Amino acid sequence: MRTKLMLIVLAVGGLLAVTDGATVMGDDPEPRTLAVTVYNGNLGLVKDQRPIELKRGVFTLPFKDVAAQIDPTSVAFSALGHPGAVEVLEQNYEYDLLTPQALLEKYVGETVTLYMRRGEHNEEFPVKAKLLSVQGGAVYQIGDSIALNPPGRVVLPDLKGDLKALPTLVWTLKSDRSGAEPVEVSYLTTGLNWKADYVATLAEDDKSLSLGGWVTLQNSSGTAYPNAKLKLVAGDIHRAPTSQNRRDEYHALKAATEMPDESSFEERTFFEYHLYDLPRPTTIKNNQTKQIRLLGGSGVKTDKVYRLAGAPWYYTQQYGGEKGLKIGVYQEFDNKKRNGLGIALPGGVVRLYKADTDGSLQLIGEDRIDHTPRDERIKLKVGEAFDIVAERIQTEYRKLAPGLYEEEFEVVIRNHKDERIMVEVVEPLPSDWTMLSNTHDYEELDAFTVRFDVPVASHGEATLRYRVRIRF
């Protein structure tokens, strides 16, 4: 059956050019000008400029090479050379595609020709057969017999039905002139998405790093975009379900492609989002994953932070304590121009590498960042420290009155490294609290969180003790 269907495609392929309607000069990618704006949320805005051939009066124009996942309600058509000379009377999106299965379905109940083979020389001979069904296979009536998926190939007399080789927009236009006319067609489509990924290489002393950003662009929209001007928008677009709001959204998104082009890469704000221009055209093939360099920064000063985080439930019950607590390891740096960055960073995964003694890079951790404006601090969790362990013990729990408690905690940190370290002990405190005593100074991060900075000597041990009164 597979061979038979392939032959159908070959047999009808040469007839497609004959059965099509009006000429679209833009079928050749060369005269087209494409601009594609891609958003984070599986959404793309396509602006397609190409010449067409106008006919005076009312005529039908097929416009091919549009996305298979197009939103037909978002399509906008405009004549660029003579805007008032062309009027759109009707628009149709036709996606009844020409496939062997679809073509066979058009011939159910009709007589077709099967070419079968017989004899020692395997000679081919024609057989007239009535096609009864193509559901789950082909069923034919040959004379008084029923044949299921008979061997051989089927030949159809003609293309039947209004099948299209590609998804096609078909307009009924009214024009007061004839001749070539440049037009612009804009539309929204799903099947276009992008994400950012980052590669950070940490210096030997862990005090600086280089950061490279890459865009991964995925196109499953059902068409290719040759030599397109590419723009990326970072931000969370809200999409309303009503058709009117979809129209309003379209006009807002269309403005993104009308921003002035720059001769070099530039990131800029656009409404409440950030927009990134690719300075050169690029071809986005269908069903392709493309990676494009987004940014690069070197000499970025970074701080290694050791952090032990507690939990609010420690203060609501007698829980004893926990041993073998892991200390989180973080690399933190400022997204500032004077620190080698200073560009709005789209959300994505950051993979952190460091060179081994033989010079080969090894992955030491990865973390995900959210969309980060310039001048904000980035905190990457690299992993858990191997040579630093801790335990938290509740040394006292007293109920003074209904809803009033006094509790004392002891946090012991042991450092098995060859260097002195500083550990941030972050304690979330519930409800109304008062610190009664503490061995180390603390900073209030917010109304319910404090941070103690605890120095620990090389191969040493440090103990943090604090007493707190809690009122619920």
Secondary structure by P-SEA (a helix, b strand, c coil): caaaaaaaaaaacccccccccccccccccccbbbbbbbccccbbbbbbbbbbbbbcccbbbbbcccccccccccbbbbbccccccccccbbbbbcccccaaaaaaaaccbbbbbbbcccccbbbbbbbbbbcccccbbbbbccccccccccbbbbbccccccccccbbbbbbbbbccccbbbbbbbbccccccbbbbbbbbbccccccbbbbbbbbbbccccccccccbbbbbbcbbbbbccaaaaaaaaaaaaaaaaccccccbbbbbcccbbbbbccbbbbbcccbbbbbbccccccbbbbbbbbbbbbccccccccccccbbbbbbbbbbbccccccccccccbbbbbbbbbccccbbbbccccccccccccbbbbbbcccccccccccccccccccccccbbbbbbbbbbbcccccbbbbbbbbbccccccccccbbbbcccccbbbbbbbbcccbbbbbbbbbbbcc
